[in-house]
Amino acid sequence: MLRAILTLLAGGALAQALPLLLGPWLTRLYRPDEFGLYHLFAAVSANVAVVACARYEFALPLARDDDEAQALRTLCLRVLVAVVGLCSVGAVVWAAMMQAVWPLWLPASVAVLGWLSLATLSANRAQRFERLATARVLQWGGGAGLQVVAGLLHAGVQGLIVAPILAALAAVLALGRMGPARAVRAQWLAAARAHRSFPLLNTPHAFLGALQDTVAVGLIAASLGPAAAGAWGLSLRYLKAPATLVGGAVSQALYPRLAATGHVSLADRRLVLRTMALLGLMATPLALALWWAAPAAFAWAFGDQWRSAGELASALALYIGVHFVAAPLAVVTMAWQAQAWALRLALVGQLMFVAALAAGLAWGGLQTAGWAVSAAMVLYFGYYFFKLATWPVSSGAAVAATARSAT
């Protein structure tokens, strides 16, 4: 697991470094309101793409053999085609409402991101960690590089949107063949029934989690305008970069390890506890640095017009710290077959987030909203961490552990 994490971290570090380094250039090529519209599009696209395969791709590491994996891939592609078709209709309506062309890119974005998710989980099942690392570099680093090129060509909002789509397509190609994706009707229907907990429980969980970001951007844009939404989007893009880097690597290595046992063992729970403690040690200095230095750092890096984004980053420091720890742990409840519990808890957390954001915007603007979100999320994630740390061991695992200790 350590080797897998280090491989993914190496690729992820480069993938995150490129957009972070290019960020100051991007903020001088695009206006805050253009960033606001882009983040609105990206939030809606991610909201749909995260469930574009009905989350069946996340069942791939649990597939018992190659035939079942093949059936799951066929099922995912069929669902993806249907979702993209619905997105095409929605994109036309959205474009008419906005009186703009850029919403028409929605089906292309959803198609590529859904395909990328399926290819990523297929590579994860095959433990092709080097290809996964390469794909992350192409997706994130390539997206930022292409946005710079589009900015130099004065492409505006459409340049910000199209560049990540092309980069995600390159990432799909880098992951290589997923394996056969053909299965007869009976096979993929059987796979759909066997793993129905993913669309029934994990799909609403993932959709509502992404909807939180969509609602947040929409709420800020409606309350304070596109420029404020741009400040929110830029802040979270930078603040969540460490969690994306570390969390993606840790979760991709942790998930197959936990899923392989088929139950919750004492060793699995200890692994989760060790992972949580290590992530906490890494998150503490990150949160302190944001709280202390974010306003000056944002103004220096992006220009004084982005100082408000730095002040927001300071207010969100506590939230970013606990999110850094929580992000990789989302796969734990999938591996432990606790998706129903995770869905119920996530609904509570999302309501707390949106309520805190709305209250903060009403009371004092963007920075007050950041402090309110931080306070609410510390309470929520604190409970989440406690439950994972005290999760009951499966009876079969407990018996096996007792037998080992007796010998």
N, C-alpha and C positions, 0 to 999 in steps of 0.2 A: 504493500500500500504506500509506503514512503517513497519508493521509486516512482510510482505512478503519480503521486502528488507533486514531486519535484519536477517531473517531466511536464505536467500540465501547468505548474507554476511558471516554469521557464517560458513556455509559449504565452501564457497569460500575461506575464510581466511585460513582454514586448508588445503584446496586443493592447494593453492598457496604456503603456508608456507613449505610444505613438499618438493616440488622440489627445492625451493629456498635454503632451509637448506642443501639439499643433493647435490646441485650444486658444491660446492668446492670439494666434494668427486668424483663426476663424472668427473670433469676436470683433476683429477689425475688418473682416470681409463681409460680415452680415450684421444687420441691425438687430436690436433686441426684439422688435416686433416680429421679424422674420424667424428668429429662434423660437418665439412663442408659438407661431403657427406650425413650425416644424415639430415642436414637442407635442403639440396637440395631435398632429397626424401620427407621430411615432407612438403615442400612447394608445390611440384607437387601434392602430395596426397591431401592436403588441398584444392588446386586449383580445383581439380575435385570433391572432396567430398562436397564442399560447394554448388554445383549445382547438386548433384547426384539424388535428387528428383525433379529437375526442380523448386525448391523453393516452390512447392505446399504445403509443410508442414507448411510454414509460413502463409498460409491461414486458418489453423485450428482455431486460435482464432477468426476469422471472420465468421466461419460456423454458420448458423442460428439454426441448430438443430443437434441431434446425427446422423441422417441419412446422412446429408451432410458431417459431420465429418468422418463417416465411408467410404463414397465414396472417400473422399480426401485421406484417409489412403491407400485404395486399389490402387488409382492412383499413389501415391508416391512409393509404393512397386513395381508396374509394371515398372515405370521409373527407379527405382534403379537397378532392375535386368538387364535392358537393358544397363545402364551405366557401370555396373560391367563387363558385357560381353565385351564391347568395351575396357575397361581397361585391360582385360586379353590379348587382342591382342597387345595393346600398350606396356604392360609390357614386353612381349617377345621381341619386337623390341628394346626397351630401354636396356634390359639386353644384347642383342647382340651387341649394339653399345658401351656399357660400358665394355663389356667382364667381367661381374660380375653377381652374383646371386641375390644380394639384391634388384634390381628393380622388381623382380618377386613377391614381397610382395605387390605391388601396388593395385591389385584388392581386396585383403583381407582388406587392410587399407581403401579403398574407401567404401567398403561394410559396414564395421563396423561403420565408421564415418557417413555415410549417414543414416544408421539405428538409430544411436544415435541421430542425428538431428531430425528425425521423432518422436522418443520416447520422446525427450525433449519437443517438441512443443505440443505433446499429453498431457504430464503431465502439461505443462503450461496452456493448455486449461482447464484442470480439476483442476487447482490451487493446485496441489500436491507439494507444495514448499519444504516440508521436504524431499521428495524423490529426488527432483532436487538438493538439497544441498548435499545429500549423494552421488548422482551420480557424482557430480563435484569432491568430495574428491577422489572417486575411480578412476576417469579418470586421473586427474592431479597428485595427490599424489601417486596413485598406479603406474602410468607410470614411475615416477622418481624412486620409490622404486625398481621396476622390472629392470630398467636400471642399478641400482647399482648391483643387483644380476647378471645380464648379464655381467657387467664389471668385477666382481670378477671371473666369469667363462671364461674371455678373449674371449667374443663372438664378439667383434669388432662392425663394422657398423651394422651387422644384429641384434645384441643385442639391439642397440639403436633404431632400427626400430620395432622389434617385441614387445618389452615391452609396448609401448603405444597402440598397437593394442589390446593386451590382456587386458589392463586396460580399454580401451574404451568398450570392450565387457562386462566386469564386470559392467560398468556404465549402459549399456543398460539393463542388467538383474536386476539391482537395481531399475530402474524406473518402473518395473513391466509391467503388461499387458497394452497395449495401448487402448484396447477396440476392438470390432470387426473390422476386416480389409477386410471384404468381401462385395462386392457390385456388382450388376449386371452391365453389360456393359453400359446400358443406364444411370445409376446413375453416374458412374465415368466419363463418357463422358460429362454429363451435368455439373459436378463439374469442369472438365477441361475447359469448355467454360466459366463458370461463373467467374472463377478466372484466366483467361488467362493472366491477367496483370503480374502475378508472373513469369511465364516462359518468357514472351515477354519482360518485363522490368526489373524485379528484378534479374532474372537469369544472364543476361549479366552484370548487376551492380555488383553482388556478385562475378561472375567469374573474371571480370576484376580487382576487388579489391584484390582478392587472387593472380591474375596473377602478380600484382605489386610486391608482395613478391617473387614470383618465378623468375621473371625477375631480381630483385635486387640480389638475391643469385647467379643466373647464371652469371650475368654481373661481379660481384666481383670475382667469381671463375675463370672466363675466363681471367680477367684482372690481378689479383694478386695471384691466386692459391687457393686451397681448404682451406689452413690454414686461409687466410684472410676471406673467407666465413664463416669459423667456428667462427672467432672473431665477425663478423657481427651477426651471428645467436645467439651466446651466449649473446651479448649485448642486442639484441631486446627481447630475452627470458626473461631477467631480467627486462628490462626497461618497457616492456608492461605488466608485471605481475600485477601491481596495476590497470591498466586499465581493464585487463581481470577480475580481482576480483570484482572491483566496477562496471564496465560497465556491466558485465553479470548479476549481481544482479539487478541493476537499470533497465536495458532494459527489463528483464523478468517480472518485476513488472509494468513497465511503459506501455508496449505495450498493454496488455489487457485493461488497464484503458483508454487509448486513443482510442483504437479500438471500445470500447463499445458504444461510443456516435454516431458513424456513420458520424460525420462532425467535422469541426474545430470550437470549441466553445471558448469563451473568457476564460473560466475556464481552458480549455485544454492548451491554449497558456500560461496562467499564470503558469500552472504546469510545462511546458517545460522551461520557464524562470527561475523559482525557481530551477529546477533541474540543469540547466546550471550554475547558479550562485554558487550553492553549490559545484558542480564539479570543478569550477574555483578556489574556495577557497582551495580545497584540492590539486589541481594541482600545485599551485604556489610554496609552500615549496618543493614539490617533484622535480620540475625543478631546483630550486636553489641548492638543495642538490646534484643533479647529476652534475651540472656544476662545483661545487666547489670541490667535494670529490671523484668523480667516478674513476679517474686513480689510486689513492692510494688504494681505497677500493677494486677494482678489483684485483690489484696485491697482496694485503694482503689475500683476500679470495681464489683466484684461482691459485695463483702462479705468479711469475714475467713474465712468458711467455705469460700471458694474460693481461699485462698492456696496450697493444695496444687496447684491447677491452674496457678498462676503458676510454682511451683517446677518443675513438669513442663515448662512452656513454656520455661523457661531451659535445661533439660536437652536439649530438642529443637531448640534454636536452630540448630545446625549442620545438622541434617536439613532444617529448614525453608528454610535458605539454599540448599542444593543442589536441593531440590525446587522452589523458586521458578524456578530456571534450567531445570530439566528439564521442567516441566509443559507449556510451550508446544511443546516439541520432539517430543512424541509423534507429531505429524502428519508429521514428516519422513520416518520410515521407511515410512509409508503411501504418501506421494508418491513415494518412491524405490523402491517395490516390494520392500521389505526386511522384510516382516512376519514371515517365518519366523525370521530372525535376531533381530528384536525380541522375538518370543515366547520364544525360547530364553533370551535374556538376562533378560527379565522374570521368568521362572521362577526363575532364580538369585537375582535381587534380592528376590523375595517370600519365598523360603526364608530368605535372610539376615535379612530384616526380622522375620519371625515367630520365628526362632531367637534373635535378639538380644533381642526383647521377652520371650520366655519365660524366657531365661536371666536377664535383668535382674529380672523379677518374682520369680524363685526366689532370687536373691542378695540383693536389698535393697529390693524394693517398686517403686512406680510411678516415682520419680525415677531410680533406678538403671536401670530399664528404658528411660527416656528417653535417658540417656547411652549405653547400649548400642546403641539404635537409631541414634542420631546417628553413632556410630563406624562402624557397619556400612554405613550409607547413604552416607557420604562416600567410602568405598572403592568402592562400587558405582557411584555416579553419576560419580565421577572417571573410571572406565574407560569409561563410556557417552559422556561428553563427548569423551574422546580418540578414540574410534572415529568419532564424527560429524565431528570436525575433520579426520580423515585419510581420510575415505570416498573410495574410488576413483571417479574420474570415468568415466562411460560412454564406451566407445570412440568412438561417433558424436559425442558432445559434444567429446571430445578432438580428433578430426579437424577438427571445425568451428572449434574455438578456434585450432588451428594454422593453418588457412586464413585466419582473420581476422587473425592476427598477421602472416602473410606479406604480406597486402595492406596 
